[in-house]
Amino acid sequence: MPILRHLHRLFHTSRFCNQNHFDTYKFVERLEREGFTRQQSQAIMISLQKAIGESMNDVNRIMVTKTEREKAIYAYKVDFAKLKSEVQLIERNDFTMMKAENDRLEAELEKLRQRLREEITRTQANVRLDLNLEKGKIRDVSSAQEIKIKETDTRIESEISGLRTQMEAIKFQIMQYMIGTMTGAGALFLAYLRMFK
């Protein structure tokens, strides 16, 4: 019985005891029934247990434990949350920058509109001024032309009046000449008639 206790302690206190994937005691008994000695059976069982333990350690090393998986999921969630907050921050910054740029462009556009309105008003005022100046020049020229026409009319009328006066004087002279001629002719005729009487 002390040997069995020793075996029991050997099988269950090794570092692989929590990783036994088969009943080691039954395995040793089976080997002994097959003709192996106790020491041979223990050596085979320990070798087999170590080989299985190392294989399971390799598998466990490759496989992820539940805790590690949860840690990885948590880390992914944290990374995703960070990424999401960074993307939202970038979007907010981009939106703020775009809004600021849009406001700046609208302000510049309004300045251009105001400048255009002022330029149009100035141009209209200049055109009106030019038109008024041209109208004034045309009025001045027209007034000067009217004055010249009136002066010409006055000159023509005075010339016509002078001609009429001259014609009246000539008519009067002709009448005097005719009357004198007729009177002289009548006197000659009467003298001639007296002569022949």
Disulfide bonds with the S-S distance in Angstrom:
none
